[in-house]
Structure formats: C-alpha cells, structure tokens
Amino acid sequence: MKQHDTEVEKTEARKTKKKRANTNTLCWMNGNQCPPEDATLSIFDHGVLYGDGIFEGIRFYNRKPLLINDHIERLFASANSIEITIPYTAAELIGAMTDLSEKASFSDGYIRLVVTRGIGPIGLNPIGCGPANVFIIATELTMMPAQAVRDGINTIIATTRRVSSSALDPRIKSLNYLNNILAKQEANKANVDEAILLNDQNNVAEAVAENIFIVHRGKLLTPPCDEGALNGITRKTILALAQESEIAYDIQSIPEATLLAADEVFLTGTGAELIPVRSINETLIPQCPGPIFTKLQRLYADFIQQQS
Ligand SMILES: Cc1ncc(COP(=O)(O)O)c(C=O)c1O
C-alpha cells in the first residue's frame, strides 16, 4: 500500500512539473486545441519509431506569424517529397497557427508545426501507416543569449559531415536531425555556441539549425541547397534584401578554406534570426559584427516590423 502511495505521489509530482513547465505553451493536435499534457502520440507512430515525418518552425511577431505562406508551402513540398498526405488544408493550418499566436500570453513567440507518418505496423514500410498526425506547439523561444547575438558566437567546424544531398534531399525538412544533433554535441564538448557542417566535398553546407552566409572579397556568399543546405526562408529573405539594397551576392560552393578566409560570417534561421559569428575553431573572424551583417540585420528588423 505504502509503495502504491509513493508511486501515485510520483506520478502526480511529474504531472504538476509538466504543467508548470508548460504554462506558457499552447498546443493544437489533430484539429483541436488542447492542454500540452494531453498532446500525446502513440509509440507506434512512425514519427516516433523512425523519425518519419516533417516539420516547420515559424516565428510570430506582434501575434502575427511571419512568412506563414512560405512555411506552409515548404511543409507541403516536404510532405509531397516523402508521400505523406496532410489531412488539413493550408488554410486550416494557417488558421490554427494564427489562432494560437493570437491566444498566446506573449506577443512574440515561436510555432512548431509537425506532421508525422502516423501509426503503422512495427516495420519501417510506410504502407499501412496513417492517417498522418499533425500537431502545433506555440511557445517562447530564446535560441542564444542576447550578448552572444550582439557580440557574435563562437563556433567550430564539426567533424560530423552533413548527409550528402544525394542521400537525402536537404530541402526536405524532415524529423531526422541526428546528423545535426551529433554536430551540436561536438559544439557542446568544445564549449562553443554552434557548429558548422561541411559536406563530403569539404564544402560548407550550413550550421546545426541555421543557414550560413560569408562575406568574401566584398561579396556576400551562401551555399546552394545541393551542397547540403536547407532552402531556408530567412536565407531567401536575406538574399531578397541584399538584392534590393544592391549588396553584391552569389549562391555558390564555399570551400572550407574560403570560409576560413572570410571577412564576415553569419548564420540565419527562423529561430536564430541573424547571428554574427565571432570565431571558428578559435580563430577570430576579422569583422564581427561586420558592416554587411549590420546592414542586413537592420533591413531584416525593418522587414519584420513591416510584416507584423
Ligand atoms: C538544418 C536547418 N538549416 C537551416 C535552417 C534555417 O531555415 P529557416 O530560415 O527556414 O528557418 C533551419 C531552420 O529550421 C534548419 O533546421
């Protein structure tokens, strides 16, 4: 009896802890808003068993999701690439995300939209799985300490390589992030903020969860997707802002040596926004934050303001 009581107490304590951790988090699952502790998945979902699914990360500013149509377009493209049928329309998903951002207790936040293959037989064959499970989390997010964002972050070049684009199209934003997680663990062990991944050709692909830009010989450069980069929505926005403000840029392969000779390096992502890189493998980048970064950062802040 006593042992049973202790177990009950432990379960209750776990629930209270979970509730407390989730007070600032809203969830939507398969068509309905629900408390975070009720947003659960089966252990037979292939998203859980095999990372068989896709996702998007979207920021909202002033309660308005930024570039939501671009994110929805990429979500449906990812789903298409791996033949997952999303049982909701784009308008329904946009409606659900807009609703969460309007109901949140904070006006700026982050939305995670996830689609899994759904429940299926234990083998990895996707035939017989489904329907897809769809869930949304709206929460607060700070990716990097404010000081790191202001002064620049320290990075390493990870020994973990980006999965080759012929093995897995990097444009599919899938639930398989082990490759990136291994690189992040390397960064943790090296006591730096972030890792940069190269591909098998020793060219720069991207960072753990961000695209990478460098300024080399006066030109802004970022690698093409087939070098192993996600077709980042922030990357696309930065390229458009560079074009508008006549900053010379190119999408081209960046050998490791070119990265190490860059005058400026910075990372972009929905979660990360724009972050200047201060050092790579303990070598300082000459300009951090550099003039091109600073200009683009201001243009990006203006862009967010116009959109929200
Ligand atoms: C691997 C990876 N690269 C790049 C990015 C940046 O993409 P976006 O600007 O669309 O957020 C992300 C963001 O989720 C990512 O996970």
The ligand as a MOL file (V3000), in Angstrom:
LIG
                    3D

  0  0  0     0  0            999 V3000
M  V30 BEGIN CTAB
M  V30 COUNTS 16 16 0 0 0
M  V30 BEGIN ATOM
M  V30 1 C 19.0200 22.4590 -40.7790 0
M  V30 2 C 18.4660 23.8340 -40.8860 0
M  V30 3 N 19.0490 24.7080 -41.7220 0
M  V30 4 C 18.5960 25.9750 -41.8590 0
M  V30 5 C 17.5080 26.4150 -41.1320 0
M  V30 6 C 17.0030 27.8190 -41.3260 0
M  V30 7 O 15.8330 27.8010 -42.1020 0
M  V30 8 P 14.6910 28.8740 -41.9230 0
M  V30 9 O 15.2790 30.1960 -42.2010 0
M  V30 10 O 13.6670 28.4790 -42.9390 0
M  V30 11 O 14.1820 28.7590 -40.5460 0
M  V30 12 C 16.8690 25.5420 -40.2560 0
M  V30 13 C 15.7180 26.0270 -39.5040 0
M  V30 14 O 14.8750 25.3510 -39.0900 0
M  V30 15 C 17.3510 24.2200 -40.1310 0
M  V30 16 O 16.7740 23.3490 -39.3070 0
M  V30 END ATOM
M  V30 BEGIN BOND
M  V30 1 1 1 2
M  V30 2 1 2 3
M  V30 3 2 2 15
M  V30 4 2 3 4
M  V30 5 1 4 5
M  V30 6 1 5 6
M  V30 7 2 5 12
M  V30 8 1 6 7
M  V30 9 1 7 8
M  V30 10 2 8 9
M  V30 11 1 8 10
M  V30 12 1 8 11
M  V30 13 1 12 13
M  V30 14 1 12 15
M  V30 15 2 13 14
M  V30 16 1 15 16
M  V30 END BOND
M  V30 END CTAB
M  END
